[in-house]
Each structure stands twice: as C-alpha cells, then as structure tokens.
Amino acid sequence: MTQSYDQIPETALDWHRQGKGAVLATVVETWGSAPRPVGSQLAISGAGDMEGSVSGGCVEGAVVIEAMEALETGRAELLEFGVADADAFAVGLACGGRIRVLVEPVGQVMPVAMLEELVQARAARDPVAYGVNIETGARRLLPGDSARLAARFRSGLSGFEGDEFVAIHTPPLRLIVVGAVHIAQALLPMARLAGYDPLLIDPRPAFAASPRFPGETIVEDWPDAALTEARPDARTAIVTLTHDPKLDDPAIVAGLASPAFYIGCLGSTRTHAKRVARLTAAGVPQDQIGRIHGPVGLDIGSQGPAEIALSILAQMTAVLRRGGT
C-alpha cells in the first residue's frame, strides 16, 4: 500500500495531448480560513472534466467558467474569491476567508515543453519548482538544488518570493522504519495519514510477517543493504526501532550517508550514549552523529506503542516544517 501522489499536472498534460484543451488553476495566496492551502491545484479540460480542488467546492464552479474563457482568450487570469462563512462551514470550516487563484491555459501561456519537463521531474522523484512572475508573466522551472528555495523544498510549501509565485513540486514523503516491532505497527498507519509512504525493513521473518503489517511494503533484508537500495532522499525520514546494534547501527550509518531530513533511533539516554560511542569508534564524524534524534521522539511522557509512535511523528513533523528538534 502506498501513499497517493496527486497527478494534476500529469492529467492536464494528458488532456492537452488528447486535444481536449487544458487549464491549470493554482491557489497562489490565502487569507483567513481558506479551504485549501497555497499550491493546491485544479485541472480543467475543454470538455469540462475536473481533477483536484482549489477550494473544497466553494468556488470551483466559478473557476471552471474562468478556465473556459481562458482557453478562448489564451490569457492567464489571476482571480480573487471571498469564501463566505456559510460556504466555508459547508466544507468543514468554522469561518470563511479569501483566496487568489492563478488560471493558466496549457500550450498558450503555460508552455507545453515546460509542463512536460515538470511532469518528467515528478516521475523521477526530482524536486522542482514552477515559478510565475505575476507582474511580467515570465515563467521558469527551478531545480531542487536551488539555494534560494532550500527552505521551501525542505518543507514542500509553495508561496511568493517577491513578485514570483513559486509552486513547489516535491516527491511524496517517505518513512523508512527499521524493525518490525510493536511501535512500528502504530507508527506506519499514523505516518500514512500524515502523508508518508512507509517502507518497513527487517530481516527477521518472525517479525516481518505480513499478517502483522497488513498492506505494508516490507523488505526482509539487512537494513544497510535495504537502505542503499531504497536511496533515501531529502524527503525521507528514517527511524530505527530494533534495539539491536547489529541491525540498527548499519542502518544508521547508511542513513547518515544520505540526505534524509530525519534520523531517529529508539532507546533510552543511556542506550543512545552507548550508540554514540560505537559510532564514534567506527569513525563516524561528530557532526553526522549530531543529526541523530535519540532518544527518538518528542518528550511528551509517552507510554505504550501508540503514544511513542505519536511522539516520533510529531518530532518528524517539527523537523520537516520548522527544522526543529
């Protein structure tokens, strides 16, 4: 079972190639309790097909009308909508807000070659940003190693950089868990709900039995080999749970060799001190050891597997969104 990855740019490109015509509508700014976050997209075909959402249903009808007009005129439009309290309540919010939506017809203001390159990058799990200067109309793709956008690529949050709106396209978050233990049974489904695509690694058949983790992707291999194969990227969190240095330590070394944004290791303060000593003796630099979150998870007084899993996921979120600890 894997985390779904929105296919909205891919859908728009398919509709354009089929000759239907296609428009991409993107939320570029919000105020108040907007129903959908900045960067949310809706694809509309010339036949009226829709994929995605910019407002949870509040203003989609108006956006579709504007999209059809944009296909006729070949011009982009920057729309602003107020989401009334009653409409907001209907989609689950307590109060309304305002949103701005950029409407771009594909093959007219949005170059097809640029959209194709964007789709190719997404398929390859390469982070990429689509930039639109609202004042000049200039459009460009920015690579995932852009230093200016490092914070945005890390968090996955789209937004304005001066006059340029930057839509961030990052691969789905991944969580690699080493150790098919009871905490993993709680952590994996929690992580999926938070948007992660989990992978479980454990070479021990008794632990990695699929009935214990229904629907999960399980790799029965030594953790260092499995991690090398998985190729963790900057959108990957790694958590070791086995309490066995023969399994955890090679996984940690492999994880530290990757750009994974989070590496957390289960164990007490005393256990972690011994772990640090082993890694130091093995020649792992101190600055790399400092990347490890151990004992893993936020200190919320967790008791039991579910609460420990919750503390781990909370710490992963803090590191991802704010660079916190």
Legacy VTK file of the C-alpha trace (Angstrom):
# vtk DataFile Version 3.0
C-alpha trace
ASCII
DATASET POLYDATA
POINTS 325 float
0.000 0.000 0.000
1.497 3.367 -0.981
0.648 6.982 -0.380
-1.184 8.509 -3.316
0.615 11.279 -5.197
-1.589 13.865 -6.892
-1.487 13.598 -10.667
-2.913 17.016 -11.507
-0.102 18.324 -13.767
0.025 14.890 -15.423
-3.730 14.977 -16.012
-3.580 18.452 -17.552
-0.790 17.353 -19.886
-2.761 14.260 -20.938
-5.849 16.329 -21.720
-3.789 18.750 -23.785
-2.193 15.897 -25.733
-5.634 14.411 -26.372
-6.698 17.685 -27.971
-9.278 18.492 -25.294
-7.530 21.638 -24.130
-6.423 22.025 -20.546
-6.142 24.684 -17.875
-4.286 24.559 -14.572
-5.730 26.593 -11.713
-3.430 27.097 -8.709
-4.073 28.661 -5.306
-1.344 31.306 -5.015
-2.413 33.159 -1.869
-4.837 32.741 1.022
-6.160 34.816 3.904
-8.148 33.579 6.873
-9.525 30.049 6.978
-9.104 29.247 3.302
-10.385 25.740 2.480
-7.259 24.669 0.555
-3.591 25.578 1.115
-1.363 27.587 -1.207
-0.155 25.406 -4.072
-3.380 23.393 -4.350
-4.342 22.777 -7.960
-7.348 22.057 -10.131
-7.041 20.820 -13.718
-9.911 21.613 -16.094
-10.303 20.254 -19.614
-12.034 21.986 -22.505
-14.748 19.336 -22.155
-15.398 20.355 -18.558
-13.547 17.475 -16.858
-12.039 18.344 -13.483
-9.273 16.863 -11.337
-8.170 18.271 -7.981
-9.506 21.180 -5.958
-8.737 24.799 -5.132
-11.418 25.414 -2.519
-13.038 22.180 -1.416
-16.068 23.028 -3.557
-16.707 26.675 -2.614
-15.573 28.379 -5.834
-14.799 25.537 -8.242
-17.765 26.425 -10.448
-16.562 29.998 -10.925
-13.000 28.807 -11.597
-14.258 26.426 -14.301
-16.106 29.276 -16.032
-12.962 31.424 -15.969
-10.909 28.472 -17.213
-13.162 28.043 -20.239
-12.786 31.736 -21.038
-9.010 31.465 -20.648
-8.970 28.675 -23.240
-10.756 31.018 -25.632
-8.610 34.088 -24.985
-5.306 32.305 -24.431
-4.573 34.541 -21.458
-3.810 33.787 -17.835
-6.095 35.207 -15.177
-5.482 35.983 -11.519
-8.771 35.548 -9.684
-9.713 36.510 -6.141
-12.588 34.972 -4.226
-14.059 35.537 -0.819
-15.204 32.301 0.788
-18.349 33.172 2.722
-18.885 31.823 6.223
-21.801 29.658 5.075
-19.776 28.140 2.216
-16.805 27.578 4.481
-18.990 25.810 7.036
-20.305 23.515 4.298
-16.780 22.243 3.591
-15.914 21.809 7.245
-14.506 25.173 8.334
-15.710 27.385 11.141
-15.342 30.630 9.197
-14.505 31.930 5.741
-11.521 33.577 4.120
-10.170 34.742 0.777
-8.110 33.035 -1.887
-6.327 34.080 -5.070
-6.230 31.577 -7.908
-3.991 31.713 -10.972
-5.630 30.253 -14.087
-3.232 29.205 -16.885
-4.219 27.611 -20.201
-1.735 24.910 -21.207
0.007 25.438 -24.528
-0.780 29.139 -24.521
0.639 30.942 -21.504
1.979 27.745 -19.938
4.484 26.230 -22.413
3.863 22.543 -23.127
7.592 21.797 -23.070
7.839 23.293 -19.584
4.889 21.227 -18.346
6.432 18.105 -19.895
9.715 18.786 -18.094
7.830 19.314 -14.835
5.982 16.008 -15.237
9.234 14.187 -16.055
10.885 15.559 -12.911
7.954 14.447 -10.777
8.087 10.953 -12.287
11.788 10.732 -11.425
11.165 11.931 -7.827
13.288 15.008 -8.563
12.165 18.125 -6.681
11.354 21.020 -8.979
9.646 24.399 -8.708
7.460 26.191 -11.253
7.886 29.944 -10.993
5.496 32.578 -12.375
6.229 36.287 -12.133
2.799 37.793 -11.541
3.884 41.212 -12.836
5.768 40.241 -16.008
4.241 36.853 -16.782
7.686 35.249 -17.062
7.680 31.523 -16.335
10.526 29.174 -15.476
11.437 25.896 -13.802
13.805 25.945 -10.850
15.805 22.857 -9.824
15.561 21.246 -6.414
19.108 22.281 -5.522
18.287 25.979 -5.778
19.866 27.525 -2.666
17.349 30.379 -2.679
14.474 27.928 -2.328
16.136 25.441 0.036
13.649 26.119 2.847
10.672 25.744 0.519
11.940 22.481 -0.930
12.557 21.191 2.574
9.035 21.973 3.765
7.236 21.464 0.445
5.422 24.792 0.902
4.620 26.952 -2.145
4.383 30.755 -1.949
5.569 34.136 -3.162
9.213 35.146 -3.470
8.850 38.825 -4.262
6.688 39.121 -7.386
7.267 35.485 -8.334
4.886 32.774 -7.216
6.802 29.537 -6.706
4.860 26.268 -6.872
6.904 23.579 -5.150
6.729 20.047 -6.530
8.467 17.587 -4.251
8.294 13.791 -4.237
5.966 12.195 -1.681
7.348 11.993 1.813
8.786 8.593 2.723
9.267 6.928 6.079
11.714 4.040 6.317
11.326 2.070 9.541
13.971 -0.458 10.595
12.448 -3.011 12.939
9.041 -4.672 12.556
8.205 -4.228 16.240
5.036 -3.215 18.053
5.805 0.522 17.805
6.052 0.138 14.028
2.544 -1.329 13.982
1.265 2.015 15.273
3.742 4.306 13.513
3.213 3.145 9.931
-0.543 3.814 9.697
-0.141 7.121 11.563
2.576 8.186 9.135
0.433 7.303 6.136
-2.354 9.524 7.440
0.222 12.332 7.688
1.201 11.892 4.022
4.120 9.478 4.193
4.776 6.455 2.009
6.107 3.887 4.530
8.693 1.168 3.962
9.413 -1.417 6.668
12.766 -3.224 6.845
13.503 -6.273 8.978
15.497 -9.402 8.061
13.759 -11.472 10.744
10.822 -13.396 9.206
9.024 -13.794 12.527
8.911 -10.026 12.950
8.381 -9.053 9.304
5.393 -11.375 8.809
2.847 -9.679 6.567
-0.162 -10.547 8.806
1.388 -8.302 11.458
1.532 -5.409 8.966
-1.348 -5.867 6.524
-0.921 -3.940 3.292
2.526 -2.606 4.157
5.626 -2.778 1.986
8.115 -4.978 3.839
11.706 -5.717 2.849
13.256 -8.783 4.509
16.878 -7.810 4.097
19.723 -6.451 6.198
18.971 -2.791 6.875
22.127 -1.308 5.366
21.583 -3.166 2.090
17.864 -2.318 2.033
18.533 1.364 2.749
21.136 1.542 -0.007
18.579 0.071 -2.391
15.853 2.462 -1.199
18.058 5.525 -1.843
16.694 7.884 0.840
16.384 11.483 -0.332
15.738 14.808 1.380
12.026 13.915 1.668
12.784 10.747 3.643
12.650 10.067 7.382
14.464 7.044 8.844
13.550 5.506 12.209
15.326 2.539 13.812
13.376 0.537 16.382
15.090 -2.829 16.845
17.258 -2.102 19.943
19.796 -4.439 18.309
23.102 -2.773 17.329
23.698 -5.446 14.669
20.625 -4.126 12.854
20.338 -0.505 13.958
23.967 0.619 13.642
24.466 -0.338 9.962
21.104 1.290 9.190
22.161 4.484 10.962
25.472 4.622 9.079
23.642 4.117 5.774
21.098 6.770 6.730
23.771 9.287 7.680
25.309 8.821 4.238
22.029 10.029 2.711
20.322 13.449 2.680
17.397 12.114 4.754
15.831 15.020 6.657
15.290 12.989 9.835
17.033 10.070 11.506
15.571 8.887 14.810
16.681 5.974 16.982
14.730 4.264 19.741
16.377 3.810 23.121
16.998 5.486 26.464
19.531 8.227 27.056
21.958 5.586 28.284
21.344 3.415 25.227
21.908 6.382 22.951
25.164 7.257 24.706
26.434 3.749 24.002
25.274 4.112 20.413
27.192 7.365 20.017
30.302 5.709 21.453
30.056 2.824 18.963
29.573 5.155 16.005
32.433 7.375 17.118
34.717 4.349 17.431
33.656 3.315 13.932
34.862 6.675 12.597
31.530 8.431 12.054
32.151 12.219 12.315
30.555 14.031 15.253
28.651 16.445 13.023
26.970 13.448 11.374
26.224 11.796 14.707
24.613 15.074 15.732
21.938 14.523 13.086
20.542 11.591 15.061
17.455 12.190 17.188
17.961 9.949 20.168
16.140 9.097 22.258
13.679 9.287 19.378
10.525 11.408 19.591
9.368 14.491 21.459
9.362 14.215 25.241
5.607 14.118 25.869
5.673 11.455 28.567
4.742 8.722 26.091
3.621 5.354 27.416
2.879 2.425 25.137
3.462 1.891 21.411
0.809 4.305 20.113
1.982 7.238 22.229
5.630 6.579 21.352
4.667 6.465 17.678
2.813 9.760 18.121
5.879 11.397 19.697
8.056 10.187 16.799
5.684 11.504 14.163
5.406 14.838 15.981
9.188 15.214 16.040
9.442 14.291 12.362
6.870 16.980 11.583
8.719 19.608 13.637
11.991 18.855 11.857
10.371 18.822 8.421
8.352 22.021 8.788
10.483 24.150 11.067
13.862 22.479 11.248
13.069 21.919 14.929
14.139 19.203 17.330
LINES 1 326
325 0 1 2 3 4 5 6 7 8 9 10 11 12 13 14 15 16 17 18 19 20 21 22 23 24 25 26 27 28 29 30 31 32 33 34 35 36 37 38 39 40 41 42 43 44 45 46 47 48 49 50 51 52 53 54 55 56 57 58 59 60 61 62 63 64 65 66 67 68 69 70 71 72 73 74 75 76 77 78 79 80 81 82 83 84 85 86 87 88 89 90 91 92 93 94 95 96 97 98 99 100 101 102 103 104 105 106 107 108 109 110 111 112 113 114 115 116 117 118 119 120 121 122 123 124 125 126 127 128 129 130 131 132 133 134 135 136 137 138 139 140 141 142 143 144 145 146 147 148 149 150 151 152 153 154 155 156 157 158 159 160 161 162 163 164 165 166 167 168 169 170 171 172 173 174 175 176 177 178 179 180 181 182 183 184 185 186 187 188 189 190 191 192 193 194 195 196 197 198 199 200 201 202 203 204 205 206 207 208 209 210 211 212 213 214 215 216 217 218 219 220 221 222 223 224 225 226 227 228 229 230 231 232 233 234 235 236 237 238 239 240 241 242 243 244 245 246 247 248 249 250 251 252 253 254 255 256 257 258 259 260 261 262 263 264 265 266 267 268 269 270 271 272 273 274 275 276 277 278 279 280 281 282 283 284 285 286 287 288 289 290 291 292 293 294 295 296 297 298 299 300 301 302 303 304 305 306 307 308 309 310 311 312 313 314 315 316 317 318 319 320 321 322 323 324
